[in-house]
Amino acid sequence: MFEKVVEAADRLADAVRECEPPADDDALLAGLWAAVAARNAADGLLARVTGEIECNGSAKRLGMSVRELLRRNGCVPVVASRAIRLGRAIAHLPVLARHLRDGSLSGEYADAVARGVRHVCTRTRSPLGSELAIETEAVLIGHALAGRSPVEIGDRARAIALENQPDVDEVDGPVPPVAEDTTLNEVSWAQRDDGRLAGSFDLDVIAGERLISCVDTASRPRPLPDGTPDPRSANQRRADAFVQVVEAASRALGVDGLVGSAKTEILLTVPATQDECCGIAPAGPAHLQWMGSVSDEAVSLLSCDASVTRIAVDVDAAPIDISPAARLFTGRTRKAIVARDQSCVMCGNPASWTDVHHILPFSQGGATTCDNGCLLCRTCHVAVHQHGWEIVMGPDRHPWIRPSATVDPHRELQPAYNRRALRLDALAA
């Protein structure tokens, strides 16, 4: 089959090289249509060939990745990445594959459709090939054929995902809100032609609040030594602050950075009512300074290892009470817990990647002591607060882990990662 394709491609390339643009308008428009259709069909062929190369392992046998193979054959990085994504997508999206093969959609439009379907499936936890995926594919292809831009196709995909967001998962029970779901976090970057780095991120509300709080604090205007105003634009100040945050984090994650990086200060506003009999009572969901409303689970997660100041406000947004900053594990206490746990007690990630988790929540009277704290990396911390895992302090004054029922129906206690060869019953005996 591919021998015929190669021959056809050679003939097409020869015909295109010998073709001269005609003089009259009708012939020019016909030539434009033919050139676009040929380019679209070529995009489809590139996607199919790339998919076959990836499935058959041809690039690996040549000692290189698929992306490197494409680049060595003349594809710029963005085209190589798009061909790989489309090669994987068309195996599950037959209608999109047909439009690519027929030349009715360009590679850019097909990529926007494939990205949109993947976004909807990820956000709604629907498999490729499901009824929702098929419907989304048809809607987005319709947008592409109608001449909507790839950005508009992406916006429509996000709207479909929000409309079909599940409330309950059949296995794990209640599903966290999209804004707080850490499994959807993504960060990507690529080096541009001029050598600079460009990227994008899609973060949950807690990570977003931490990032904005850090960058905002470090990006305030600073007058020059002679007193003249800061000449940097707001975007430049934020870029400088981001680099400063990265440098501080790099130092904190170093071999000697056992106490972890500096904690983020979070401002939490809680709508409340006040009367003589009941005092102050919550009257609605809390919301963060930058990222808006959050659930009680997110507030609990933030309070473990960030300085959180709660401000209760009435219906007119006037403060009626302010709490002191949530008590954190100080340097000395944290160092003692690091010496005991050595790493994340659940997965073994380095101590410098971890928060100190209150085993009995601080809001429920839990003390900020070694016997009520343990090290958890961000992923495991979320699992404890949102996915049914529990930490208990054993009789040996070390943390033990109780898995969620979906992982272990018996929920038997397991030792911390650095003591995983031990058994609780042996210690009790």
C-alpha positions as CSV (number, residue, x, y, z in Angstrom):
1,M,0.0,0.0,0.0
2,F,2.6,2.5,1.1
3,E,4.7,1.8,-2.1
4,K,1.7,3.3,-4.1
5,V,1.5,6.2,-1.7
6,V,5.2,7.0,-2.2
7,E,4.8,6.9,-6.0
8,A,1.7,9.1,-5.8
9,A,3.5,11.5,-3.5
10,D,6.5,11.7,-5.9
11,R,4.2,12.4,-8.8
12,L,2.3,15.1,-6.8
13,A,5.5,16.7,-5.7
14,D,6.7,16.8,-9.4
15,A,3.4,18.3,-10.5
16,V,3.5,20.9,-7.8
17,R,7.1,21.9,-8.7
18,E,6.2,22.3,-12.4
19,C,3.0,24.2,-11.8
20,E,2.9,27.9,-12.5
21,P,0.1,30.1,-11.1
22,P,-2.4,31.0,-13.8
23,A,-3.3,34.6,-14.7
24,D,-7.1,34.7,-14.5
25,D,-9.1,34.7,-11.2
26,D,-11.1,31.6,-11.7
27,A,-8.0,29.5,-12.4
28,L,-6.3,31.1,-9.4
29,L,-9.1,30.2,-7.1
30,A,-9.3,26.6,-8.4
31,G,-5.5,26.4,-7.9
32,L,-5.9,27.7,-4.3
33,W,-8.6,25.1,-3.6
34,A,-6.4,22.3,-5.0
35,A,-3.3,23.4,-3.1
36,V,-5.2,23.5,0.2
37,A,-6.9,20.1,-0.4
38,A,-3.5,18.6,-1.3
39,R,-1.9,20.0,1.8
40,N,-4.8,18.7,4.0
41,A,-4.5,15.3,2.5
42,A,-0.7,15.4,3.1
43,D,-1.3,16.3,6.8
44,G,-3.6,13.3,7.0
45,L,-1.1,11.0,5.4
46,L,1.7,12.3,7.8
47,A,-0.6,11.5,10.8
48,R,-1.4,8.0,9.6
49,V,2.3,7.2,8.8
50,T,3.4,8.6,12.2
51,G,0.8,6.5,14.0
52,E,2.0,3.4,12.2
53,I,5.7,4.2,13.0
54,E,4.8,4.6,16.7
55,C,2.8,1.4,16.8
56,N,5.4,-0.7,15.0
57,G,8.4,0.7,16.9
58,S,10.2,1.6,13.7
59,A,11.8,4.7,15.2
60,K,13.0,2.7,18.2
61,R,14.7,0.1,16.0
62,L,16.6,3.0,14.4
63,G,17.7,4.2,17.8
64,M,15.7,7.4,18.1
65,S,12.3,8.7,19.2
66,V,9.4,9.2,16.8
67,R,9.7,13.0,17.3
68,E,13.5,12.9,16.4
69,L,12.8,10.8,13.3
70,L,10.2,13.3,12.1
71,R,12.6,16.2,12.7
72,R,15.4,14.4,10.9
73,N,13.1,14.1,7.9
74,G,12.4,17.8,7.8
75,C,9.5,18.4,10.2
76,V,9.8,21.4,12.5
77,P,9.1,20.6,16.2
78,V,5.5,21.9,16.2
79,V,4.6,19.9,13.1
80,A,6.3,16.8,14.6
81,S,4.3,17.1,17.9
82,R,1.1,17.6,16.0
83,A,1.7,14.6,13.8
84,I,2.3,12.4,16.9
85,R,-0.9,13.6,18.6
86,L,-3.0,13.1,15.5
87,G,-1.5,9.7,14.8
88,R,-2.6,8.6,18.3
89,A,-6.0,10.4,18.0
90,I,-7.3,9.1,14.7
91,A,-7.1,5.5,15.9
92,H,-10.0,6.4,18.2
93,L,-11.7,9.1,16.2
94,P,-12.8,7.5,12.8
95,V,-14.8,10.6,11.6
96,L,-11.9,12.9,12.1
97,A,-9.6,10.3,10.4
98,R,-12.0,10.3,7.4
99,H,-12.0,14.1,7.1
100,L,-8.2,14.2,7.3
101,R,-7.9,11.5,4.6
102,D,-10.4,13.3,2.3
103,G,-8.5,16.6,2.7
104,S,-11.5,18.5,4.1
105,L,-9.7,19.4,7.3
106,S,-6.2,20.7,7.8
107,G,-3.8,19.4,10.4
108,E,-4.3,22.4,12.5
109,Y,-8.1,22.0,12.6
110,A,-7.8,18.3,13.1
111,D,-5.4,18.9,16.0
112,A,-7.8,21.3,17.6
113,V,-10.7,18.7,17.4
114,A,-8.5,16.0,18.8
115,R,-7.3,18.1,21.7
116,G,-10.9,19.1,22.4
117,V,-12.2,15.5,22.5
118,R,-9.3,14.6,24.8
119,H,-10.1,17.5,27.1
120,V,-13.7,16.5,27.4
121,C,-12.9,12.9,28.0
122,T,-10.3,13.8,30.7
123,R,-12.6,16.3,32.5
124,T,-15.7,14.0,32.4
125,R,-13.8,10.8,33.0
126,S,-15.3,9.3,29.8
127,P,-13.3,6.9,27.7
128,L,-12.5,7.5,24.1
129,G,-15.1,5.8,22.0
130,S,-17.9,6.6,24.5
131,E,-21.1,8.2,23.4
132,L,-20.0,11.6,24.8
133,A,-16.7,11.4,22.9
134,I,-18.5,10.6,19.6
135,E,-20.9,13.5,20.1
136,T,-18.1,15.8,21.0
137,E,-16.1,14.8,17.9
138,A,-19.2,15.5,15.7
139,V,-19.8,18.9,17.3
140,L,-16.2,20.1,17.1
141,I,-15.8,18.9,13.5
142,G,-18.9,20.9,12.6
143,H,-17.3,24.0,14.2
144,A,-14.1,23.4,12.2
145,L,-16.0,22.9,8.9
146,A,-18.0,26.1,9.7
147,G,-14.7,28.1,9.8
148,R,-14.5,28.6,13.5
149,S,-10.9,29.2,14.7
150,P,-9.0,26.6,16.7
151,V,-9.3,28.8,19.8
152,E,-13.1,28.8,19.4
153,I,-13.1,25.0,19.0
154,G,-11.1,24.7,22.3
155,D,-13.6,27.1,24.0
156,R,-16.5,24.9,22.8
157,A,-14.8,21.8,24.1
158,R,-14.3,23.4,27.5
159,A,-18.0,24.3,27.6
160,I,-19.0,20.7,26.8
161,A,-16.7,19.4,29.5
162,L,-18.4,21.7,32.1
163,E,-21.9,20.8,31.0
164,N,-21.1,17.1,31.4
165,Q,-19.0,17.2,34.6
166,P,-19.9,14.2,36.8
167,D,-21.0,14.6,40.4
168,V,-20.3,11.1,41.5
169,D,-17.8,8.5,40.3
170,E,-19.0,4.9,40.4
171,V,-15.8,3.7,42.0
172,D,-14.4,6.5,44.1
173,G,-17.6,8.2,45.2
174,P,-18.0,12.0,45.2
175,V,-15.9,13.7,42.6
176,P,-13.9,16.8,43.6
177,P,-14.9,20.0,41.7
178,V,-13.0,20.5,38.4
179,A,-11.3,23.6,39.9
180,E,-9.8,21.4,42.8
181,D,-9.0,18.2,40.9
182,T,-5.3,17.8,40.9
183,T,-5.4,14.9,38.5
184,L,-6.2,17.4,35.7
185,N,-3.1,19.6,36.3
186,E,-0.8,20.0,33.3
187,V,2.3,22.0,32.5
188,S,3.9,22.2,29.1
189,W,6.8,24.1,27.6
190,A,8.8,24.3,24.4
191,Q,11.8,26.2,23.2
192,R,11.0,28.7,20.5
193,D,12.9,29.4,17.3
194,D,14.7,32.4,19.0
195,G,15.9,30.1,21.8
196,R,13.5,31.4,24.5
197,L,11.2,29.2,26.5
198,A,7.5,29.5,26.2
199,G,4.9,27.4,28.0
200,S,1.5,27.1,29.6
201,F,0.0,25.6,32.7
202,D,-3.5,24.4,33.8
203,L,-3.5,24.2,37.6
204,D,-6.0,23.4,40.3
205,V,-7.3,26.2,42.5
206,I,-5.0,25.6,45.4
207,A,-1.9,25.5,43.3
208,G,-3.1,28.5,41.4
209,E,-3.7,30.5,44.7
210,R,-0.2,29.6,45.9
211,L,1.4,30.6,42.6
212,I,-0.4,33.9,42.3
213,S,0.2,34.8,46.0
214,C,3.9,34.1,45.7
215,V,4.3,36.0,42.4
216,D,2.1,38.9,43.5
217,T,4.2,39.4,46.7
218,A,7.5,39.4,44.8
219,S,6.3,41.5,41.9
220,R,5.4,44.7,43.6
221,P,7.1,47.8,42.1
222,R,10.5,48.7,43.6
223,P,11.8,52.2,43.2
224,L,15.3,52.6,41.8
225,P,18.1,53.7,44.2
226,D,17.7,57.3,43.2
227,G,14.0,57.2,44.1
228,T,12.6,57.1,40.5
229,P,9.6,54.8,40.0
230,D,10.1,51.2,38.9
231,P,10.5,51.3,35.1
232,R,9.4,47.7,34.6
233,S,5.9,46.9,33.2
234,A,3.6,44.7,35.3
235,N,4.4,41.7,33.0
236,Q,8.1,42.2,33.4
237,R,7.7,42.5,37.2
238,R,5.7,39.2,37.3
239,A,8.3,37.5,35.1
240,D,11.1,38.6,37.4
241,A,9.1,37.4,40.4
242,F,8.5,34.1,38.8
243,V,12.2,33.6,38.2
244,Q,12.8,34.6,41.9
245,V,10.2,32.0,43.1
246,V,11.9,29.3,40.9
247,E,15.3,30.1,42.3
248,A,14.0,30.0,45.9
249,A,12.3,26.7,45.2
250,S,15.4,25.3,43.7
251,R,17.4,26.1,46.8
252,A,14.7,24.7,49.0
253,L,14.6,21.4,47.1
254,G,18.4,21.0,47.3
255,V,20.1,18.3,49.3
256,D,20.4,20.6,52.3
257,G,17.0,22.1,52.0
258,L,15.4,19.8,54.6
259,V,13.1,22.4,56.1
260,G,11.3,23.0,52.8
261,S,10.6,26.3,51.0
262,A,9.0,29.3,52.6
263,K,5.3,28.9,53.3
264,T,2.6,30.7,51.3
265,E,0.4,33.2,53.1
266,I,-3.3,32.6,52.1
267,L,-6.2,35.0,52.7
268,L,-9.5,33.2,53.1
269,T,-12.8,35.1,53.3
270,V,-15.8,33.3,54.9
271,P,-19.3,34.7,54.6
272,A,-20.8,34.6,58.1
273,T,-23.7,35.6,60.3
274,Q,-23.5,36.9,63.9
275,D,-26.1,36.9,66.7
276,E,-26.0,36.9,70.5
277,C,-27.1,33.3,70.9
278,C,-25.0,31.4,68.3
279,G,-22.1,33.8,67.8
280,I,-20.5,33.7,64.4
281,A,-21.6,30.9,62.0
282,P,-20.6,30.3,58.4
283,A,-23.2,31.5,55.8
284,G,-21.8,30.3,52.5
285,P,-18.6,28.8,50.9
286,A,-15.3,30.3,51.6
287,H,-13.3,32.0,48.8
288,L,-9.7,32.7,48.2
289,Q,-8.3,36.1,47.4
290,W,-7.3,35.3,43.8
291,M,-9.0,32.0,42.7
292,G,-12.5,32.4,44.2
293,S,-14.7,29.9,46.0
294,V,-13.4,26.6,47.3
295,S,-14.8,23.6,49.2
296,D,-14.2,22.8,52.8
297,E,-11.8,20.0,51.8
298,A,-9.6,22.5,49.9
299,V,-9.6,24.8,53.0
300,S,-8.5,21.8,55.1
301,L,-5.7,20.9,52.7
302,L,-4.4,24.5,52.5
303,S,-4.5,24.9,56.3
304,C,-2.0,22.0,56.8
305,D,1.1,23.8,55.6
306,A,0.2,27.3,54.6
307,S,-0.3,30.4,56.7
308,V,-4.1,30.9,56.4
309,T,-5.9,33.9,57.8
310,R,-9.7,33.6,58.0
311,I,-11.8,36.7,57.7
312,A,-15.5,36.4,58.5
313,V,-17.6,39.0,56.7
314,D,-21.3,39.9,56.8
315,V,-23.8,40.3,53.9
316,D,-22.3,43.7,53.2
317,A,-18.8,42.3,53.0
318,A,-17.8,44.1,56.2
319,P,-15.4,42.1,58.5
320,I,-17.0,40.8,61.7
321,D,-14.1,38.6,62.9
322,I,-10.6,37.7,62.0
323,S,-8.7,34.6,63.1
324,P,-5.0,34.5,63.8
325,A,-3.0,32.7,61.1
326,A,-3.3,29.0,61.3
327,R,-0.6,27.6,63.5
328,L,2.2,25.9,61.3
329,F,4.8,23.4,62.1
330,T,7.8,25.6,62.9
331,G,11.4,24.9,61.8
332,R,12.4,22.9,64.9
333,T,9.3,20.8,65.0
334,R,9.5,20.2,61.2
335,K,13.1,19.1,61.5
336,A,12.2,16.6,64.2
337,I,9.5,15.2,62.0
338,V,11.9,15.0,59.0
339,A,14.4,13.2,61.1
340,R,11.7,10.6,62.1
341,D,9.8,10.2,58.8
342,Q,12.8,10.9,56.4
343,S,10.4,11.1,53.4
344,C,6.7,11.2,52.4
345,V,5.3,8.5,54.6
346,M,3.1,7.1,51.8
347,C,5.2,7.1,48.7
348,G,8.8,8.0,49.7
349,N,9.2,11.3,47.9
350,P,12.0,13.4,49.4
351,A,11.3,15.4,52.5
352,S,12.0,18.6,50.7
353,W,8.9,17.9,48.5
354,T,6.5,17.5,51.4
355,D,4.0,19.4,53.6
356,V,3.6,18.6,57.3
357,H,0.1,17.2,57.7
358,H,-1.9,17.5,60.9
359,I,-3.1,13.9,61.7
360,L,-5.9,15.4,63.8
361,P,-6.9,18.6,62.0
362,F,-5.9,21.8,63.6
363,S,-9.5,23.0,63.2
364,Q,-10.6,20.1,65.4
365,G,-8.1,20.8,68.2
366,G,-5.1,18.9,66.8
367,A,-1.9,20.1,68.3
368,T,1.1,21.2,66.3
369,T,3.5,18.6,67.7
370,C,5.6,15.8,66.4
371,D,3.0,13.2,67.6
372,N,0.3,14.9,65.5
373,G,2.3,15.6,62.3
374,C,3.8,13.6,59.4
375,L,5.4,14.3,56.0
376,L,3.2,14.0,52.9
377,C,4.0,15.1,49.4
378,R,1.3,17.1,47.5
379,T,-0.2,14.0,45.7
380,C,-0.4,11.9,48.9
381,H,-1.7,14.9,50.9
382,V,-4.6,15.3,48.4
383,A,-5.2,11.5,48.7
384,V,-5.6,11.8,52.5
385,H,-7.9,14.9,52.3
386,Q,-10.0,13.9,49.3
387,H,-9.7,10.2,48.4
388,G,-10.3,8.2,51.7
389,W,-6.7,7.5,52.9
390,E,-6.0,8.0,56.6
391,I,-3.0,8.5,58.8
392,V,-2.9,7.3,62.4
393,M,-0.2,7.5,65.0
394,G,0.8,4.0,66.1
395,P,1.8,2.9,69.6
396,D,5.5,3.2,68.4
397,R,4.9,7.0,67.9
398,H,5.4,6.6,64.2
399,P,2.7,7.3,61.5
400,W,0.9,4.4,59.9
401,I,-1.2,4.5,56.8
402,R,-4.8,3.2,56.3
403,P,-5.5,2.8,52.6
404,S,-8.8,3.8,51.1
405,A,-11.5,1.1,50.7
406,T,-11.1,1.2,46.9
407,V,-7.4,0.2,47.2
408,D,-7.7,-2.2,50.2
409,P,-11.3,-3.4,51.1
410,H,-9.9,-4.5,54.6
411,R,-8.1,-1.2,55.1
412,E,-5.2,-2.8,57.0
413,L,-2.7,-0.5,58.5
414,Q,0.6,-0.1,56.7
415,P,3.9,1.3,58.1
416,A,5.4,4.5,56.9
417,Y,7.5,4.3,53.8
418,N,10.8,4.4,55.6
419,R,9.7,1.5,57.9
420,R,7.8,-0.5,55.4
421,A,9.3,-3.8,56.5
422,L,7.6,-3.6,60.0
423,R,4.2,-4.9,61.2
424,L,2.0,-3.2,63.8
425,D,0.9,-6.5,65.4
426,A,4.6,-7.5,66.0
427,L,5.3,-4.2,67.7
428,A,2.1,-4.5,69.9
429,A,3.2,-8.0,70.9
